[in-house]
Amino acid sequence: MRTSTIEIQTPHAESVIVTEDTLSVDLSDGRTLEVPLAWFPRLLHASQEERDHWRLIGKGEGIHWEEIDEDISVEGLLAGKLSGESQNSFKRWLKERSACLT
């Protein structure tokens, strides 16, 4: 008996829009993913200018925000994964951010 394998290709990100409450990612297969910004606390606490300053990484496998040190993978978005950052790490980042902004 022969078995065939099906290779599933994860689409890549082509463009990103971040609003006050939503992360929207246009994918190469024509879909648009929209997830609550609350899933990613660093994006939620970023300024709109910081949210708008993103770049695609890994040929669109992920999205990176330099100023807030945030990386989000398309695969994670498709799986419905929230930020994997620990509460302690996020609180430390928020504290350092507050100190820099004052």
N, CA, C and O atoms as a GROMACS GRO file, in nm:
protein
  408
    1MET      N    1   0.084  -0.116   0.000
    1MET     CA    2   0.000   0.000   0.000
    1MET      C    3   0.089   0.124   0.000
    1MET      O    4   0.188   0.132   0.073
    2ARG      N    5   0.052   0.218  -0.083
    2ARG     CA    6   0.125   0.344  -0.089
    2ARG      C    7   0.053   0.448  -0.006
    2ARG      O    8  -0.070   0.456  -0.005
    3THR      N    9   0.129   0.526   0.061
    3THR     CA   10   0.072   0.640   0.131
    3THR      C   11   0.131   0.766   0.071
    3THR      O   12   0.249   0.771   0.036
    4SER      N   13   0.049   0.863   0.061
    4SER     CA   14   0.100   0.990   0.010
    4SER      C   15   0.099   1.091   0.125
    4SER      O   16   0.016   1.087   0.215
    5THR      N   17   0.191   1.178   0.117
    5THR     CA   18   0.197   1.283   0.218
    5THR      C   19   0.152   1.413   0.155
    5THR      O   20   0.182   1.443   0.039
    6ILE      N   21   0.081   1.486   0.232
    6ILE     CA   22   0.035   1.616   0.187
    6ILE      C   23   0.113   1.721   0.264
    6ILE      O   24   0.111   1.725   0.387
    7GLU      N   25   0.180   1.804   0.190
    7GLU     CA   26   0.255   1.910   0.255
    7GLU      C   27   0.164   2.032   0.267
    7GLU      O   28   0.117   2.086   0.167
    8ILE      N   29   0.142   2.072   0.390
    8ILE     CA   30   0.058   2.188   0.415
    8ILE      C   31   0.148   2.310   0.425
    8ILE      O   32   0.240   2.314   0.506
    9GLN      N   33   0.120   2.407   0.344
    9GLN     CA   34   0.198   2.529   0.342
    9GLN      C   35   0.125   2.636   0.423
    9GLN      O   36   0.008   2.664   0.399
   10THR      N   37   0.194   2.695   0.516
   10THR     CA   38   0.139   2.806   0.591
   10THR      C   39   0.151   2.931   0.504
   10THR      O   40   0.259   2.960   0.454
   11PRO      N   41   0.041   3.004   0.486
   11PRO     CA   42   0.050   3.127   0.407
   11PRO      C   43   0.141   3.228   0.478
   11PRO      O   44   0.166   3.216   0.598
   12HIS      N   45   0.189   3.323   0.404
   12HIS     CA   46   0.273   3.426   0.465
   12HIS      C   47   0.200   3.559   0.471
   12HIS      O   48   0.106   3.584   0.396
   13ALA      N   49   0.245   3.642   0.562
   13ALA     CA   50   0.187   3.775   0.578
   13ALA      C   51   0.232   3.863   0.463
   13ALA      O   52   0.346   3.855   0.416
   14GLU      N   53   0.141   3.947   0.418
   14GLU     CA   54   0.175   4.042   0.311
   14GLU      C   55   0.163   4.186   0.358
   14GLU      O   56   0.239   4.272   0.314
   15SER      N   57   0.068   4.212   0.447
   15SER     CA   58   0.055   4.347   0.503
   15SER      C   59  -0.010   4.339   0.641
   15SER      O   60  -0.074   4.240   0.676
   16VAL      N   61   0.009   4.446   0.717
   16VAL     CA   62  -0.035   4.449   0.855
   16VAL      C   63  -0.097   4.585   0.884
   16VAL      O   64  -0.046   4.689   0.842
   17ILE      N   65  -0.208   4.582   0.957
   17ILE     CA   66  -0.269   4.705   1.006
   17ILE      C   67  -0.298   4.684   1.154
   17ILE      O   68  -0.357   4.583   1.194
   18VAL      N   69  -0.256   4.781   1.236
   18VAL     CA   70  -0.282   4.773   1.380
   18VAL      C   71  -0.362   4.897   1.419
   18VAL      O   72  -0.317   5.010   1.399
   19THR      N   73  -0.480   4.875   1.474
   19THR     CA   74  -0.564   4.984   1.522
   19THR      C   75  -0.558   4.988   1.674
   19THR      O   76  -0.476   4.919   1.735
   20GLU      N   77  -0.644   5.066   1.735
   20GLU     CA   78  -0.647   5.074   1.881
   20GLU      C   79  -0.679   4.940   1.947
   20GLU      O   80  -0.636   4.914   2.060
   21ASP      N   81  -0.755   4.856   1.877
   21ASP     CA   82  -0.799   4.732   1.941
   21ASP      C   83  -0.786   4.605   1.857
   21ASP      O   84  -0.825   4.498   1.901
   22THR      N   85  -0.730   4.617   1.734
   22THR     CA   86  -0.726   4.501   1.645
   22THR      C   87  -0.594   4.492   1.570
   22THR      O   88  -0.539   4.593   1.525
   23LEU      N   89  -0.543   4.370   1.556
   23LEU     CA   90  -0.431   4.339   1.469
   23LEU      C   91  -0.490   4.269   1.347
   23LEU      O   92  -0.557   4.166   1.360
   24SER      N   93  -0.467   4.324   1.230
   24SER     CA   94  -0.521   4.270   1.106
   24SER      C   95  -0.405   4.236   1.013
   24SER      O   96  -0.321   4.321   0.984
   25VAL      N   97  -0.401   4.111   0.966
   25VAL     CA   98  -0.292   4.064   0.882
   25VAL      C   99  -0.349   4.005   0.753
   25VAL      O  100  -0.428   3.911   0.757
   26ASP      N  101  -0.308   4.062   0.639
   26ASP     CA  102  -0.346   4.009   0.508
   26ASP      C  103  -0.249   3.898   0.472
   26ASP      O  104  -0.127   3.917   0.477
   27LEU      N  105  -0.303   3.781   0.435
   27LEU     CA  106  -0.222   3.664   0.404
   27LEU      C  107  -0.212   3.640   0.254
   27LEU      O  108  -0.294   3.688   0.176
   28SER      N  109  -0.109   3.565   0.217
   28SER     CA  110  -0.083   3.537   0.076
   28SER      C  111  -0.190   3.452   0.010
   28SER      O  112  -0.199   3.449  -0.113
   29ASP      N  113  -0.273   3.382   0.088
   29ASP     CA  114  -0.378   3.299   0.031
   29ASP      C  115  -0.511   3.373   0.018
   29ASP      O  116  -0.613   3.313  -0.015
   30GLY      N  117  -0.509   3.504   0.044
   30GLY     CA  118  -0.629   3.585   0.026
   30GLY      C  119  -0.708   3.610   0.153
   30GLY      O  120  -0.798   3.693   0.155
   31ARG      N  121  -0.676   3.539   0.259
   31ARG     CA  122  -0.746   3.560   0.386
   31ARG      C  123  -0.690   3.682   0.458
   31ARG      O  124  -0.576   3.724   0.436
   32THR      N  125  -0.774   3.737   0.544
   32THR     CA  126  -0.731   3.841   0.637
   32THR      C  127  -0.764   3.793   0.777
   32THR      O  128  -0.879   3.759   0.807
   33LEU      N  129  -0.663   3.790   0.863
   33LEU     CA  130  -0.683   3.751   1.002
   33LEU      C  131  -0.697   3.877   1.085
   33LEU      O  132  -0.620   3.972   1.070
   34GLU      N  133  -0.796   3.879   1.172
   34GLU     CA  134  -0.813   3.988   1.267
   34GLU      C  135  -0.822   3.927   1.406
   34GLU      O  136  -0.904   3.839   1.432
   35VAL      N  137  -0.736   3.977   1.494
   35VAL     CA  138  -0.736   3.929   1.632
   35VAL      C  139  -0.737   4.049   1.726
   35VAL      O  140  -0.691   4.157   1.689
   36PRO      N  141  -0.788   4.030   1.846
   36PRO     CA  142  -0.789   4.140   1.943
   36PRO      C  143  -0.648   4.180   1.982
   36PRO      O  144  -0.563   4.094   2.006
   37LEU      N  145  -0.623   4.308   1.989
   37LEU     CA  146  -0.492   4.357   2.028
   37LEU      C  147  -0.459   4.314   2.172
   37LEU      O  148  -0.342   4.303   2.209
   38ALA      N  149  -0.562   4.290   2.251
   38ALA     CA  150  -0.542   4.245   2.389
   38ALA      C  151  -0.465   4.113   2.396
   38ALA      O  152  -0.409   4.080   2.500
   39TRP      N  153  -0.460   4.038   2.287
   39TRP     CA  154  -0.382   3.915   2.284
   39TRP      C  155  -0.233   3.944   2.296
   39TRP      O  156  -0.156   3.857   2.337
   40PHE      N  157  -0.191   4.065   2.261
   40PHE     CA  158  -0.050   4.102   2.258
   40PHE      C  159  -0.029   4.230   2.338
   40PHE      O  160  -0.032   4.340   2.282
   41PRO      N  161  -0.008   4.217   2.469
   41PRO     CA  162  -0.002   4.334   2.558
   41PRO      C  163   0.099   4.440   2.517
   41PRO      O  164   0.074   4.559   2.538
   42ARG      N  165   0.211   4.401   2.459
   42ARG     CA  166   0.309   4.503   2.418
   42ARG      C  167   0.250   4.591   2.308
   42ARG      O  168   0.268   4.713   2.309
   43LEU      N  169   0.181   4.530   2.214
   43LEU     CA  170   0.116   4.610   2.109
   43LEU      C  171   0.005   4.696   2.168
   43LEU      O  172  -0.014   4.810   2.128
   44LEU      N  173  -0.067   4.641   2.262
   44LEU     CA  174  -0.177   4.714   2.325
   44LEU      C  175  -0.126   4.839   2.395
   44LEU      O  176  -0.193   4.942   2.395
   45HIS      N  177  -0.008   4.832   2.456
   45HIS     CA  178   0.049   4.944   2.530
   45HIS      C  179   0.140   5.033   2.444
   45HIS      O  180   0.192   5.134   2.493
   46ALA      N  181   0.159   4.999   2.320
   46ALA     CA  182   0.243   5.078   2.231
   46ALA      C  183   0.167   5.199   2.177
   46ALA      O  184   0.044   5.200   2.174
   47SER      N  185   0.242   5.299   2.136
   47SER     CA  186   0.179   5.414   2.070
   47SER      C  187   0.140   5.371   1.928
   47SER      O  188   0.190   5.272   1.876
   48GLN      N  189   0.051   5.447   1.866
   48GLN     CA  190   0.012   5.414   1.729
   48GLN      C  191   0.134   5.422   1.636
   48GLN      O  192   0.146   5.343   1.542
   49GLU      N  193   0.222   5.516   1.662
   49GLU     CA  194   0.344   5.528   1.581
   49GLU      C  195   0.428   5.400   1.592
   49GLU      O  196   0.479   5.350   1.491
   50GLU      N  197   0.442   5.348   1.713
   50GLU     CA  198   0.517   5.223   1.732
   50GLU      C  199   0.446   5.106   1.666
   50GLU      O  200   0.511   5.019   1.606
   51ARG      N  201   0.314   5.102   1.674
   51ARG     CA  202   0.237   4.994   1.612
   51ARG      C  203   0.253   4.995   1.460
   51ARG      O  204   0.254   4.890   1.396
   52ASP      N  205   0.264   5.114   1.405
   52ASP     CA  206   0.274   5.128   1.259
   52ASP      C  207   0.413   5.096   1.206
   52ASP      O  208   0.432   5.083   1.085
   53HIS      N  209   0.512   5.084   1.295
   53HIS     CA  210   0.649   5.060   1.253
   53HIS      C  211   0.682   4.911   1.266
   53HIS      O  212   0.751   4.870   1.360
   54TRP      N  213   0.634   4.832   1.173
   54TRP     CA  214   0.655   4.687   1.172
   54TRP      C  215   0.731   4.649   1.046
   54TRP      O  216   0.741   4.727   0.951
   55ARG      N  217   0.784   4.528   1.046
   55ARG     CA  218   0.844   4.472   0.925
   55ARG      C  219   0.819   4.322   0.924
   55ARG      O  220   0.808   4.258   1.028
   56LEU      N  221   0.809   4.268   0.803
   56LEU     CA  222   0.791   4.124   0.788
   56LEU      C  223   0.926   4.056   0.807
   56LEU      O  224   1.029   4.107   0.763
   57ILE      N  225   0.925   3.942   0.871
   57ILE     CA  226   1.046   3.864   0.892
   57ILE      C  227   1.025   3.724   0.835
   57ILE      O  228   0.912   3.675   0.826
   58GLY      N  229   1.135   3.659   0.796
   58GLY     CA  230   1.127   3.523   0.743
   58GLY      C  231   1.037   3.512   0.621
   58GLY      O  232   0.958   3.419   0.611
   59LYS      N  233   1.050   3.607   0.529
   59LYS     CA  234   0.969   3.608   0.407
   59LYS      C  235   0.820   3.607   0.436
   59LYS      O  236   0.741   3.546   0.364
   60GLY      N  237   0.781   3.676   0.543
   60GLY     CA  238   0.640   3.687   0.579
   60GLY      C  239   0.591   3.580   0.675
   60GLY      O  240   0.471   3.570   0.701
   61GLU      N  241   0.682   3.500   0.730
   61GLU     CA  242   0.642   3.400   0.830
   61GLU      C  243   0.605   3.466   0.961
   61GLU      O  244   0.535   3.407   1.043
   62GLY      N  245   0.652   3.588   0.980
   62GLY     CA  246   0.624   3.659   1.104
   62GLY      C  247   0.631   3.809   1.086
   62GLY      O  248   0.664   3.859   0.978
   63ILE      N  249   0.598   3.880   1.193
   63ILE     CA  250   0.596   4.026   1.195
   63ILE      C  251   0.679   4.069   1.315
   63ILE      O  252   0.670   4.009   1.423
   64HIS      N  253   0.761   4.173   1.296
   64HIS     CA  254   0.848   4.222   1.404
   64HIS      C  255   0.827   4.371   1.424
   64HIS      O  256   0.820   4.448   1.329
   65TRP      N  257   0.818   4.410   1.552
   65TRP     CA  258   0.812   4.551   1.591
   65TRP      C  259   0.937   4.579   1.673
   65TRP      O  260   0.948   4.535   1.787
   66GLU      N  261   1.032   4.652   1.613
   66GLU     CA  262   1.162   4.678   1.676
   66GLU      C  263   1.150   4.755   1.807
   66GLU      O  264   1.208   4.714   1.907
   67GLU      N  265   1.075   4.865   1.808
   67GLU     CA  266   1.071   4.953   1.924
   67GLU      C  267   1.015   4.887   2.049
   67GLU      O  268   1.052   4.923   2.161
   68ILE      N  269   0.926   4.791   2.031
   68ILE     CA  270   0.865   4.727   2.148
   68ILE      C  271   0.910   4.581   2.164
   68ILE      O  272   0.861   4.510   2.252
   69ASP      N  273   1.004   4.538   2.079
   69ASP     CA  274   1.062   4.405   2.086
   69ASP      C  275   0.953   4.297   2.085
   69ASP      O  276   0.948   4.211   2.173
   70GLU      N  277   0.866   4.303   1.984
   70GLU     CA  278   0.755   4.207   1.971
   70GLU      C  279   0.767   4.133   1.838
   70GLU      O  280   0.790   4.194   1.734
   71ASP      N  281   0.752   4.002   1.844
   71ASP     CA  282   0.750   3.917   1.725
   71ASP      C  283   0.625   3.831   1.730
   71ASP      O  284   0.594   3.772   1.834
   72ILE      N  285   0.553   3.824   1.618
   72ILE     CA  286   0.432   3.743   1.610
   72ILE      C  287   0.440   3.660   1.482
   72ILE      O  288   0.467   3.714   1.374
   73SER      N  289   0.418   3.530   1.494
   73SER     CA  290   0.424   3.442   1.378
   73SER      C  291   0.286   3.425   1.316
   73SER      O  292   0.184   3.427   1.385
   74VAL      N  293   0.284   3.408   1.185
   74VAL     CA  294   0.158   3.380   1.116
   74VAL      C  295   0.103   3.247   1.163
   74VAL      O  296  -0.018   3.233   1.184
   75GLU      N  297   0.189   3.150   1.181
   75GLU     CA  298   0.145   3.018   1.228
   75GLU      C  299   0.075   3.030   1.363
   75GLU      O  300  -0.028   2.967   1.386
   76GLY      N  301   0.130   3.110   1.452
   76GLY     CA  302   0.068   3.132   1.583
   76GLY      C  303  -0.067   3.200   1.572
   76GLY      O  304  -0.161   3.164   1.642
   77LEU      N  305  -0.076   3.299   1.483
   77LEU     CA  306  -0.205   3.366   1.462
   77LEU      C  307  -0.310   3.270   1.409
   77LEU      O  308  -0.424   3.270   1.455
   78LEU      N  309  -0.270   3.187   1.313
   78LEU     CA  310  -0.364   3.088   1.256
   78LEU      C  311  -0.410   2.988   1.361
   78LEU      O  312  -0.522   2.939   1.356
   79ALA      N  313  -0.322   2.957   1.456
   79ALA     CA  314  -0.356   2.862   1.563
   79ALA      C  315  -0.432   2.928   1.677
   79ALA      O  316  -0.478   2.860   1.769
   80GLY      N  317  -0.446   3.061   1.673
   80GLY     CA  318  -0.517   3.132   1.779
   80GLY      C  319  -0.437   3.149   1.906
   80GLY      O  320  -0.493   3.161   2.014
   81LYS      N  321  -0.303   3.150   1.892
   81LYS     CA  322  -0.217   3.162   2.010
   81LYS      C  323  -0.204   3.308   2.054
   81LYS      O  324  -0.178   3.397   1.973
   82LEU      N  325  -0.222   3.328   2.182
   82LEU     CA  326  -0.200   3.459   2.242
   82LEU      C  327  -0.051   3.476   2.269
   82LEU      O  328   0.028   3.382   2.251
   83SER      N  329  -0.013   3.594   2.311
   83SER     CA  330   0.127   3.619   2.347
   83SER      C  331   0.174   3.514   2.446
   83SER      O  332   0.103   3.480   2.540
   84GLY      N  333   0.293   3.464   2.425
   84GLY     CA  334   0.349   3.365   2.515
   84GLY      C  335   0.434   3.426   2.624
   84GLY      O  336   0.496   3.355   2.703
   85GLU      N  337   0.437   3.559   2.630
   85GLU     CA  338   0.520   3.627   2.728
   85GLU      C  339   0.462   3.609   2.869
   85GLU      O  340   0.341   3.618   2.889
   86SER      N  341   0.550   3.584   2.963
   86SER     CA  342   0.505   3.567   3.102
   86SER      C  343   0.462   3.701   3.159
   86SER      O  344   0.505   3.807   3.112
   87GLN      N  345   0.378   3.697   3.260
   87GLN     CA  346   0.333   3.819   3.327
   87GLN      C  347   0.451   3.894   3.389
   87GLN      O  348   0.455   4.017   3.385
   88ASN      N  349   0.546   3.820   3.446
   88ASN     CA  350   0.663   3.885   3.506
   88ASN      C  351   0.745   3.959   3.401
   88ASN      O  352   0.788   4.072   3.424
   89SER      N  353   0.766   3.896   3.288
   89SER     CA  354   0.841   3.960   3.180
   89SER      C  355   0.769   4.084   3.130
   89SER      O  356   0.831   4.189   3.109
   90PHE      N  357   0.638   4.073   3.111
   90PHE     CA  358   0.561   4.188   3.063
   90PHE      C  359   0.564   4.302   3.164
   90PHE      O  360   0.582   4.417   3.126
   91LYS      N  361   0.547   4.272   3.292
   91LYS     CA  362   0.550   4.376   3.395
   91LYS      C  363   0.685   4.446   3.400
   91LYS      O  364   0.693   4.567   3.417
   92ARG      N  365   0.793   4.368   3.384
   92ARG     CA  366   0.927   4.425   3.382
   92ARG      C  367   0.943   4.518   3.262
   92ARG      O  368   0.996   4.628   3.274
   93TRP      N  369   0.895   4.473   3.144
   93TRP     CA  370   0.901   4.556   3.023
   93TRP      C  371   0.820   4.684   3.041
   93TRP      O  372   0.867   4.792   3.004
   94LEU      N  373   0.702   4.673   3.097
   94LEU     CA  374   0.615   4.789   3.118
   94LEU      C  375   0.679   4.889   3.214
   94LEU      O  376   0.670   5.010   3.194
   95LYS      N  377   0.741   4.838   3.318
   95LYS     CA  378   0.810   4.925   3.414
   95LYS      C  379   0.926   4.998   3.349
   95LYS      O  380   0.942   5.119   3.367
   96GLU      N  381   1.008   4.926   3.272
   96GLU     CA  382   1.121   4.988   3.202
   96GLU      C  383   1.072   5.090   3.100
   96GLU      O  384   1.132   5.196   3.084
   97ARG      N  385   0.964   5.059   3.033
   97ARG     CA  386   0.906   5.149   2.934
   97ARG      C  387   0.857   5.278   3.001
   97ARG      O  388   0.882   5.387   2.950
   98SER      N  389   0.789   5.264   3.114
   98SER     CA  390   0.739   5.380   3.187
   98SER      C  391   0.854   5.470   3.232
   98SER      O  392   0.843   5.592   3.227
   99ALA      N  393   0.963   5.409   3.276
   99ALA     CA  394   1.079   5.485   3.321
   99ALA      C  395   1.142   5.563   3.205
   99ALA      O  396   1.188   5.676   3.224
  100CYS      N  397   1.143   5.504   3.088
  100CYS     CA  398   1.202   5.570   2.970
  100CYS      C  399   1.114   5.684   2.918
  100CYS      O  400   1.165   5.780   2.861
  101LEU      N  401   0.983   5.672   2.936
  101LEU     CA  402   0.891   5.772   2.882
  101LEU      C  403   0.878   5.893   2.973
  101LEU      O  404   0.823   5.996   2.932
  102THR      N  405   0.928   5.883   3.096
  102THR     CA  406   0.915   5.997   3.189
  102THR      C  407   1.039   6.081   3.192
  102THR      O  408   1.044   6.180   3.265
   0.00000   0.00000   0.00000
